[in-house]
């Protein structure tokens, strides 16, 4: 079999920093925070009142009322972001002249339709079992987002969903990449979507002391690698990419945004919610990624860190980068865009891969906002507070999740 290369030809976003890639990127570079007081529901009595809410999202802009009712918010985000990704790719999937069995969708989500679950459970308790919606299961299931996108575009190839907590989108992209490399598909839509910013989601993460309680100063609440961090910001949204086999893209004259060079994955196998303290599993994922891509560690210019703003996680990742890169770790630019977006859980890998591609295309490393006093051990170049112009030829994006799941994607300029 010939060596099949995979490129990115389209991208789409729904986030608290903008509903399109250009708007999102402009805000990232300008140092704008998407963390605000939550308006989706009344937070009275909650310890945490802030989040990365997609306040400008209006389902009516994308769907008629009937279609909107048949999708949980996380599916709505995914389909809306996929439309931008397909639009920017230049593919006419609704009138695709090739084999629709060569088109597929693999998306990640850490939780799926939590909003639907909560709403229908309340109906069950308050109104009885006969009032529970017939669409409950199709709306809340994790594979609903990928299924709805496949239906929208008539994609009849490999379609599935990945659920590995905050590593979900990166694992999904790895599977999509493999589908193309292994010659099962020519075009794959991938990434992730999440809408867990609900009363139950907020309460549950607050219960394990994972969230920041900086309610009076939302914009400074997400502060990865800073010694005054007190937890992550629960956020929602979607990041979707179009992966395409290189020759397929070239044949149609596609605008190639970036090449996907490889992936790495590992498992800590230590604790269900805490990372390995020395970052050994995360380091292994990065090492495997470099090996898979056949790239030397000193060729990497930038890493979009997982960097959630949690006490254990940030230190473990800093240690992991030092382990994986040795002396080169001091030269790398490393930043966490979660400082601006908050943490989109299973969608974070998709959003952050897009941020990494935009960084490479624009030769700008995005900043780590609110990094005033780096914590002990967090002594890398985290691009504090202000974006930096610099050439970025090859870059990584890390995603680590509960369950000990670690995943890394490596991207390169198309040559």
C-alpha positions as CSV (number, residue, x, y, z in Angstrom):
1,X,0.0,0.0,0.0
2,X,1.3,3.5,-0.8
3,X,1.9,5.9,2.1
4,X,-1.3,7.8,2.4
5,X,-0.9,11.3,3.9
6,X,-3.6,13.2,5.7
7,X,-4.2,16.9,5.5
8,X,-6.6,19.4,7.1
9,X,-8.8,21.2,4.6
10,X,-11.6,22.7,6.7
11,X,-12.2,23.9,10.2
12,X,-15.3,25.1,12.2
13,X,-15.9,26.3,15.7
14,X,-18.6,27.1,18.3
15,X,-17.1,28.6,21.4
16,X,-17.6,31.3,24.0
17,X,-14.9,33.3,22.1
18,X,-16.8,33.2,18.8
19,X,-18.8,31.0,16.4
20,X,-16.4,31.0,13.5
21,X,-12.7,30.3,13.3
22,X,-11.6,33.9,12.3
23,X,-13.5,35.5,15.2
24,X,-12.2,32.9,17.7
25,X,-8.6,33.4,16.5
26,X,-8.8,37.2,16.6
27,X,-10.0,37.0,20.3
28,X,-7.3,34.5,21.2
29,X,-4.5,36.7,19.9
30,X,-6.0,39.8,21.5
31,X,-6.0,38.1,24.9
32,X,-9.8,38.1,25.3
33,X,-11.3,35.8,27.8
34,X,-14.5,33.9,27.2
35,X,-15.2,33.2,30.8
36,X,-18.2,35.0,32.2
37,X,-21.1,34.7,34.7
38,X,-23.3,31.8,33.7
39,X,-26.7,32.8,32.2
40,X,-27.9,29.4,30.9
41,X,-29.5,28.8,34.3
42,X,-29.8,30.3,37.8
43,X,-26.6,29.7,39.7
44,X,-28.0,30.9,43.1
45,X,-26.8,28.5,45.8
46,X,-24.0,27.2,43.6
47,X,-20.4,27.5,44.8
48,X,-19.4,28.2,41.2
49,X,-21.2,30.8,39.1
50,X,-18.8,31.2,36.1
51,X,-18.2,29.3,32.9
52,X,-17.2,29.4,29.3
53,X,-20.7,29.7,28.0
54,X,-21.6,30.1,24.2
55,X,-23.8,33.0,25.0
56,X,-24.2,34.1,21.4
57,X,-25.3,30.7,20.2
58,X,-28.8,30.7,18.8
59,X,-30.0,27.3,17.5
60,X,-32.6,29.1,15.4
61,X,-29.8,30.4,13.2
62,X,-28.9,26.9,12.2
63,X,-32.0,24.7,12.6
64,X,-35.8,24.9,12.3
65,X,-37.7,24.3,15.5
66,X,-38.4,20.7,14.8
67,X,-34.8,19.9,14.0
68,X,-33.5,21.8,17.0
69,X,-35.8,19.8,19.4
70,X,-34.4,16.6,18.1
71,X,-30.8,17.5,19.0
72,X,-29.2,18.1,22.4
73,X,-27.2,21.3,22.6
74,X,-23.9,19.3,22.1
75,X,-25.2,17.9,18.8
76,X,-26.4,21.4,17.8
77,X,-22.9,22.7,18.4
78,X,-21.3,19.9,16.4
79,X,-23.5,20.2,13.4
80,X,-23.1,24.0,13.3
81,X,-19.3,23.8,13.6
82,X,-19.3,21.0,10.9
83,X,-21.1,23.2,8.5
84,X,-18.4,25.9,8.8
85,X,-15.7,23.2,8.4
86,X,-17.3,21.7,5.3
87,X,-17.9,25.2,3.9
88,X,-14.3,26.2,4.3
89,X,-13.0,22.9,2.9
90,X,-14.7,23.6,-0.4
91,X,-16.2,20.1,-0.5
92,X,-19.7,19.7,-1.9
93,X,-20.6,16.7,0.2
94,X,-24.4,16.9,-0.5
95,X,-23.5,16.4,-4.2
96,X,-20.5,14.3,-3.8
97,X,-19.5,12.5,-7.0
98,X,-17.5,9.8,-5.4
99,X,-18.4,6.9,-3.2
100,X,-20.2,8.1,-0.1
101,X,-18.9,5.0,1.6
102,X,-15.5,6.7,1.6
103,X,-16.8,9.6,3.7
104,X,-17.1,9.3,7.5
105,X,-17.4,11.0,10.8
106,X,-15.7,10.3,14.1
107,X,-16.3,12.7,17.0
108,X,-15.4,12.8,20.6
109,X,-17.5,13.9,23.6
110,X,-16.8,13.3,27.2
111,X,-20.4,13.3,28.4
112,X,-22.8,13.7,25.5
113,X,-26.3,15.0,25.9
114,X,-26.3,15.9,29.6
115,X,-28.8,18.7,29.1
116,X,-31.3,16.3,27.6
117,X,-30.7,13.9,30.4
118,X,-31.4,16.5,33.1
119,X,-34.5,17.9,31.4
120,X,-36.1,14.5,30.8
121,X,-35.3,13.3,34.3
122,X,-37.1,16.3,35.7
123,X,-40.1,15.6,33.5
124,X,-40.1,12.0,34.8
125,X,-40.1,13.2,38.4
126,X,-42.5,16.1,38.0
127,X,-44.9,14.8,35.4
128,X,-44.5,11.0,35.3
129,X,-43.1,8.5,32.8
130,X,-45.6,9.1,30.1
131,X,-44.2,12.7,29.7
132,X,-40.7,11.6,28.9
133,X,-39.8,12.5,25.3
134,X,-39.5,9.8,22.7
135,X,-36.3,11.5,21.6
136,X,-34.5,11.2,24.9
137,X,-32.2,8.4,23.9
138,X,-31.4,9.7,20.4
139,X,-30.6,13.1,21.9
140,X,-28.4,12.1,24.8
141,X,-26.3,9.3,23.3
142,X,-22.7,10.2,22.8
143,X,-22.8,9.1,19.1
144,X,-25.7,11.5,18.3
145,X,-23.4,14.3,17.1
146,X,-21.5,12.1,14.6
147,X,-24.8,10.5,13.5
148,X,-26.5,13.8,12.8
149,X,-23.5,15.1,10.8
150,X,-23.4,11.9,8.7
151,X,-27.2,12.2,8.1
152,X,-26.8,15.9,7.1
153,X,-24.2,15.1,4.4
154,X,-25.1,11.5,3.4
155,X,-21.7,10.2,4.7
156,X,-22.0,6.4,4.6
157,X,-18.5,5.3,5.6
158,X,-17.0,4.8,9.1
159,X,-19.1,6.8,11.6
160,X,-18.5,6.5,15.3
161,X,-18.0,8.3,18.6
162,X,-15.2,8.3,21.1
163,X,-15.7,8.9,24.8
164,X,-12.4,9.2,26.8
165,X,-13.2,12.2,29.0
166,X,-11.1,15.2,28.1
167,X,-9.0,13.2,25.6
168,X,-12.1,12.4,23.5
169,X,-11.6,14.7,20.6
170,X,-7.9,13.9,20.2
171,X,-8.6,10.2,20.3
172,X,-11.4,10.7,17.7
173,X,-9.1,12.5,15.4
174,X,-6.6,9.7,15.8
175,X,-9.2,7.2,14.6
176,X,-10.2,9.5,11.7
177,X,-6.6,9.8,10.7
178,X,-6.2,6.0,10.8
179,X,-9.3,5.5,8.7
180,X,-7.7,7.5,5.9
181,X,-4.1,6.1,6.3
182,X,-5.5,2.6,6.3
183,X,-7.4,3.3,3.0
184,X,-10.9,2.9,4.4
185,X,-11.8,6.6,3.8
186,X,-10.8,9.6,1.7
187,X,-12.6,12.3,3.8
188,X,-13.3,12.3,7.5
189,X,-15.0,14.9,9.7
190,X,-13.6,14.8,13.2
191,X,-13.1,16.7,16.4
192,X,-15.4,17.0,19.4
193,X,-18.4,18.6,21.0
194,X,-19.5,19.2,24.6
195,X,-22.4,20.9,26.4
196,X,-22.0,19.9,30.0
197,X,-22.4,23.4,31.3
198,X,-25.6,22.4,33.1
199,X,-26.8,22.4,36.8
200,X,-25.7,18.8,37.2
201,X,-22.5,19.2,35.3
202,X,-21.5,22.3,37.3
203,X,-22.4,20.7,40.6
204,X,-20.7,17.5,40.0
205,X,-17.3,19.0,39.0
206,X,-17.6,21.5,41.9
207,X,-18.2,18.5,44.3
208,X,-14.8,17.1,43.5
209,X,-13.2,20.6,43.9
210,X,-12.1,20.7,40.3
211,X,-13.5,24.1,39.5
212,X,-12.3,27.7,40.1
213,X,-14.5,29.6,42.6
214,X,-13.2,33.0,41.5
215,X,-16.7,34.2,40.9
216,X,-16.0,37.9,41.3
217,X,-13.3,38.0,38.6
218,X,-14.3,35.5,35.9
219,X,-11.8,36.7,33.3
220,X,-8.8,35.9,35.6
221,X,-10.2,32.6,36.9
222,X,-8.5,30.4,34.3
223,X,-4.8,30.7,35.1
224,X,-2.8,27.6,33.9
225,X,0.6,27.1,35.5
226,X,0.1,30.1,37.9
227,X,0.7,29.4,41.6
228,X,-2.7,31.1,42.4
229,X,-4.8,28.8,40.2
230,X,-7.7,27.2,42.0
231,X,-9.3,24.9,39.4
232,X,-10.6,24.8,35.8
233,X,-13.5,26.6,34.1
234,X,-16.3,24.4,32.9
235,X,-16.9,25.4,29.3
236,X,-19.0,24.3,26.3
237,X,-18.7,24.3,22.5
238,X,-17.3,22.4,19.5
239,X,-14.2,22.2,17.3
240,X,-14.6,20.3,14.0
241,X,-12.0,19.6,11.3
242,X,-12.1,18.0,7.9
243,X,-9.4,15.5,7.4
244,X,-8.6,14.5,3.8
245,X,-6.3,12.2,2.0
246,X,-3.6,14.3,0.3
247,X,-4.1,13.2,-3.3
248,X,-7.9,13.5,-3.0
249,X,-7.4,17.1,-1.8
250,X,-4.9,17.9,-4.5
251,X,-7.0,16.5,-7.2
252,X,-9.9,18.9,-6.4
253,X,-7.5,21.9,-5.8
254,X,-8.3,22.1,-2.1
255,X,-6.7,24.8,0.1
256,X,-4.5,22.7,2.4
257,X,-4.4,24.2,5.8
258,X,-1.9,21.8,7.5
259,X,-0.7,18.3,7.5
260,X,-1.4,15.8,10.2
261,X,1.9,14.0,10.9
262,X,1.0,11.6,13.7
263,X,-0.5,10.8,17.0
264,X,0.5,9.3,20.3
265,X,-1.6,7.8,23.1
266,X,-1.0,6.2,26.5
267,X,-2.8,5.4,29.8
268,X,-1.6,6.3,33.3
269,X,-3.4,3.2,34.8
270,X,-3.1,4.9,38.2
271,X,-6.1,6.9,39.4
272,X,-9.5,7.5,37.8
273,X,-9.3,11.3,38.2
274,X,-5.8,12.3,39.0
275,X,-2.8,12.3,36.6
276,X,0.4,10.5,37.3
277,X,2.3,12.9,39.5
278,X,5.5,12.7,37.5
279,X,3.6,13.1,34.2
280,X,5.0,9.7,33.0
281,X,1.9,8.8,31.0
282,X,1.7,12.2,29.3
283,X,5.4,12.1,28.5
284,X,4.9,8.7,26.9
285,X,2.1,9.9,24.7
286,X,4.3,12.7,23.4
287,X,7.2,10.3,22.8
288,X,5.0,7.9,20.9
289,X,3.6,10.8,18.9
290,X,7.1,11.9,17.8
291,X,8.0,8.3,16.9
292,X,4.8,7.8,15.0
293,X,5.3,11.0,13.0
294,X,9.1,10.2,12.5
295,X,9.9,13.7,13.8
296,X,12.8,14.5,16.1
297,X,11.9,16.2,19.4
298,X,14.1,19.3,18.5
299,X,11.9,19.9,15.4
300,X,8.9,20.9,17.5
301,X,8.5,24.7,17.8
302,X,5.3,24.9,19.9
303,X,3.0,22.9,22.1
304,X,-0.6,23.8,22.8
305,X,-0.7,22.4,26.4
306,X,-3.6,20.6,28.0
307,X,-3.0,23.2,30.8
308,X,-6.4,23.2,32.6
309,X,-5.5,25.4,35.6
310,X,-5.6,22.5,38.1
311,X,-3.0,22.0,40.9
312,X,-1.9,18.5,40.0
313,X,-2.5,18.6,36.2
314,X,-0.4,21.6,35.3
315,X,2.7,20.5,37.2
316,X,2.4,16.9,35.8
317,X,2.2,18.3,32.3
318,X,5.2,20.6,32.8
319,X,7.2,17.6,34.1
320,X,6.0,15.5,31.2
321,X,7.2,18.0,28.6
322,X,10.6,18.1,30.3
323,X,10.8,14.3,30.2
324,X,9.8,14.0,26.6
325,X,11.9,16.9,25.3
326,X,14.9,17.1,27.5
327,X,17.0,20.3,27.0
328,X,14.7,21.3,24.1
329,X,11.9,21.8,26.6
330,X,13.5,25.1,27.6
331,X,13.5,26.3,24.0
332,X,9.9,25.3,23.2
333,X,7.0,27.8,23.3
334,X,4.2,26.2,25.3
335,X,0.9,27.9,26.0
336,X,-2.6,27.0,27.2
337,X,-5.5,28.5,25.3
338,X,-7.8,27.2,28.1
339,X,-6.7,30.3,29.8
340,X,-9.0,32.1,27.4
341,X,-11.6,29.4,26.6
342,X,-11.9,27.5,29.8
343,X,-12.1,23.7,29.6
344,X,-14.4,22.2,26.9
345,X,-13.8,18.7,28.3
346,X,-14.3,16.2,25.4
347,X,-14.4,19.0,22.8
348,X,-11.1,20.6,23.9
349,X,-8.9,18.6,21.6
350,X,-10.8,19.7,18.5
351,X,-10.8,23.4,19.5
352,X,-7.1,23.4,20.5
353,X,-6.0,21.6,17.4
354,X,-7.7,24.4,15.4
355,X,-6.0,27.0,17.6
356,X,-2.7,25.2,16.9
357,X,-3.3,25.3,13.2
358,X,-4.1,29.0,13.3
359,X,-1.0,29.6,15.3
360,X,1.1,27.8,12.7
361,X,-0.6,29.6,9.7
362,X,-0.2,33.0,11.3
363,X,3.2,32.5,12.9
364,X,1.8,33.6,16.3
365,X,2.0,31.6,19.5
366,X,-1.2,32.3,21.5
367,X,-0.7,33.5,25.1
368,X,-1.3,31.9,28.4
369,X,-3.5,34.5,30.0
370,X,-3.4,35.4,33.7
371,X,0.1,33.8,34.2
372,X,1.4,36.2,36.8
373,X,3.6,34.0,39.0
374,X,4.5,30.6,37.6
375,X,4.2,27.8,40.1
376,X,7.3,25.9,41.3
377,X,8.2,23.4,38.6
378,X,6.3,25.3,36.0
379,X,9.4,26.9,34.6
380,X,8.9,26.5,30.8
381,X,8.3,29.3,28.3
382,X,4.5,29.5,28.7
383,X,4.1,32.7,26.5
384,X,2.7,34.6,29.4
385,X,-0.2,37.1,28.9
386,X,0.7,38.4,25.4
387,X,0.8,36.6,22.0
388,X,4.2,36.2,20.4
389,X,5.1,36.3,16.7
390,X,7.4,33.4,15.8
391,X,7.7,30.8,13.0
392,X,6.0,27.5,13.8
393,X,6.8,24.7,11.4
394,X,5.8,21.8,13.6
395,X,3.6,21.7,16.7
396,X,1.8,19.5,19.1
397,X,-1.5,19.7,21.0
398,X,-2.0,17.7,24.2
399,X,-5.2,16.3,25.6
400,X,-5.4,14.4,28.9
401,X,-8.5,13.0,30.6
402,X,-10.0,11.4,33.6
403,X,-9.4,7.6,33.5
404,X,-5.7,8.3,32.9
405,X,-6.2,8.8,29.1
406,X,-3.4,10.7,27.3
407,X,-3.4,11.8,23.6
408,X,-1.2,14.0,21.5
409,X,-1.5,15.2,17.9
410,X,1.4,16.4,15.8
411,X,0.9,18.9,12.9
412,X,3.3,20.2,10.3
413,X,3.3,22.7,7.5
414,X,2.3,21.0,4.2
415,X,5.4,20.6,2.0
